Amino acid sequence: MKLEQIIASTCRQKMLLSLSKVKETHITKLVRTINSTYNEVRRNLEILENEGIVKITLYGNMKMVELQRDNQKTGKLLKALISLQTNAS
């Protein structure tokens, strides 16, 4: 998937910005933080996971999500999102 397609979703934008501020978070907490629905977040997390941008780890019944900071796409996406935020201000 092209970076433009990844960043096209406002839900994914919010998720990436939120994940950039923490090492790891529970998916339900991410849903509350970005004010979305579990299904929408889960669907977008699958896209990001397939691209290698996030990693989802299961600890018992808890699903935790972590931004894969060593992925080049992740760095480019975060740089673009920060730039968009700065230009919008």
Buried (B, 14 or more C-beta within 10 A) or exposed (E): EEEEEBBEBEBBBBBBBBBBEEEEBEBEEBBEBBEBEEEBBBEBBEBBBEBEBBBBEEEEEEBBBBBBEEBEBBEEBBEBBEEEEEEEE
